[in-house]
Amino acid sequence: MVRTFEEVWLDLEKLKGKTVFTLVHHVKSKVIDVDSRGMLRRSERWNQVKHIDRSAFKRAWEKLAIDGYCRLSDTWKFVCACLALLPEVEYSLKPGTIWLSKNRHDFGKPVEKTQ
């Protein structure tokens, strides 16, 4: 059974104050705040603060729930990196994809599968 986005958002709220690395280029971002509107993060590469709307996370999660996978894209690099921290999500760099898995892992510890 796939969790609702509201359940997923409760986990994503735990990222406040944590560091998230993008999956491909390992760009480091500090999650400054998470609230009902979205997530505020500071990218180490660009040294700028950016708001990521909650709806971006919701769209990516809905794609995972419906299709079972989501391709990494320029638009969703950070979003996918956050979702890969969820216990039911795994990822691969070739091709750049996150997907729902039957295997579960600890929250905050992404699992990469290689071919």
N, C-alpha and C positions, 0 to 999 in steps of 0.2 A: 504494500500500500504506500503510495507516494504522499508525503506530508504536504499540508497546505502551505501556502506562502506565509501566512501569519505565523505558523510554527517555525518555519525557516528563518523568518525575520527575528524571532526571539533569539536564535543562535547567532545571527549576524550582529545583533546588538552587543554581544559579548566581545566583539572585536574592538570596541572603544578602548583606546590607549595602546593597542597592539600594533605590530608591524606586519604588513602583508607584502609579499613579493609577487610580482607578475610571473606567470608561468614560463614564458618564453625567454624574456630578457632579464628576468630577476630584478626588475626595478623595484626599489624599496619605497614603500609608502607607509606613513604613520596615520592610523585612523584616529582623528582628533575627536570626533563626536559622531554619535548615531542617535537619530530621533525618528519621530513618526514620518518626517518628510524625506529622510534619506541619510546619507553618510558624508561626512566631511573628512577629507584626507589631504595630507601634504606629501607630495612626491619628492623624493630625494633628488631625482634626476633634474627636475625643473625648478625645484625649491618654490613651488607655488601651491596654494591651498585651492582645492577644487571640491565643489559639492556634487555628489552623484545622487541623482534623484532615486527615491525608493522604487519608482516605476521601472527603472532600468533593471534592477534586481528582480522585480516581479516578472517582467517580460522574459528575462533569461530563465528564471525558474519555471515559468509556464512552458517555455520551449522544451526544457528538460523533461517536464512532466508529460508532455504530449508526445514528443519525438524520441525521448530517451537520451538525447545528446544535444550539444550546442557547440558550434565551431567558435574557436577563439577569433576575435576580430579586433581591429583597432578600436572600435567603439566600446567593446566589452572586455578589454584586457584586464582591467582592475576588477570588474564585476565577476568575471569567470574565475579570477584568482581567489576572490572571497568565497564563491560557491564551491570551489575545489577543497576548501577547508571543512566543508560539511561531511559528516560521517558516511553519507551514502553516495558521495560523488568521487569519481576518479578522473584522471586526465592522462592524455598522451600528447607529446609535442609533435609527433609525426603520424598522422596529421594533427594539427593543433585542435584538440577537441576535449570537452569535458562530457561526462555521461553519468547516468545513474547506474549504480552497481548493486548487486546483491550482497557483496562483501562490504562490511562496515569497518571504519577505522575511527580512531579518536578524533574528536573535533579539534581543528587547528593543526592537524598533521596531514597535509595533502599526500596522496598516494599516486605516483606516476607509474603507468604501465608502459613498458616498451615492447616493441615487436621483435 
